[in-house]
Amino acid sequence: MVHKMRNLRDEVDELKEIWLQDPYWDLTETEGFESHRDELAAFQAMWQRRWLAEQAEKP
């Protein structure tokens, strides 16, 4: 069970990295990661806020 959880954790982390390279899809709707929807939503929202703040700082 621990081994399976570790693999899923690695998959979630990898999914986040993939999304950061191409953030033009809804991370929370990724099939197979429904049990991590809250975590993925928080991650997506954090990055979207960060990107908006960076855009607001540009002249």
Summary of the structure (lengths in Angstrom):
residues: 59
radius of gyration: 13.6
end to end distance: 51.5
largest distance: 51.5
contacts: 119
relative contact order: 0.12
helix: 80%
strand: 0%
